[in-house]
């Protein structure tokens, strides 16, 4: 039986129930389609809109930590977690899914409170399975009032009891939509991810860097976002082998640079009072040395990059939470080819951003 439904808030074209496990399968728009591009643009424009409201929203939920009503206090602390830690709201799961947790479905057993830990005060230790059953573990110093409220919320409760027993996702989402049209936990996540990337790129990029060094700065900025959003992965099975191969290449390249330096030193000495031919040989030796040094730098940057990001999934935030116009503007401003950041499929997906963003774009 088929029925036609109009739903402007979704991007799937149709769905069906498959006959093996009875799961619903969706037919989605091609990522590079114009309609999908418009949906992406709207998503990031909504997140940008939050920038003008965020200070007031933070001021209000901070004041609500002292509310006389427990439900308002719980909502305010949950909003703090969603804002500061990029936690998901925690939609209810289906029966056939693993017991994964979001902010509203946190249980007492998922957090530990420490008045002091490793020299930091008011530390909350989170430990639970998040989306896709990926463990979320984080030790975070929080505001004193938040800490006191958490002590209160946990009073006389068992480990399996809800931390926020006066709150659910429906109540939270209704409140968020009243604060700003279209505001959800995902909008907070998109806003904070994009804001973090923009600030990190500003802080980490030196205009005098080589392209390889600029790309390392970009990946470090992206890494800060991936850590914020808990986009982890297991260390790839091939990591050790590929690092061993890379280190072998590095050793060979360092030796080549050393040999080229000696060669240039001799050639320069010979050219000092030598013939035109010897001066040409010295210039050639210098160019060879410069080229080898550049190749060595690229390999050193590659080694650092691979090691730093072996447990971080950079792609998830890049595709889903980061306004692509930030990356495009950065590429245009610092003369980095866009294909160094986005592959062919990603460039098709973000064609709208590549065409739209200028070097001075600000999120």
Protein Blocks (a to p, Z undefined) as FASTA:
>chain_A
ZZddddfkbcbfbdcddfklopacdddddfkbmklmmmmmmmmmmmmmmmmmmmmmmmmm
mmmmmpfblklmmmmmmmmmmmmnopafbiaddfkbccdddfklpcfklpccdfbgghia
hiacdddddehhiacdddddddfklmmmmmmmmgopafklcfblmbcfklmmmmmmmmpg
hiafklmmmmmmmmmmmmmmmmmpcfkbcfklmmmmmmmmmmmmmmmnopacdddfklmm
mmmmmmmmmmmmmmmmmmmmmmmmmmmmmmmmmcfklmmmmmmmmmmmmmmmmmmmmmmm
mmmmmmmmmmbcfklmmmmmgcfklmmmmmmmnopafklmpcfklmmmmmmmmmmpcfkb
cZZ
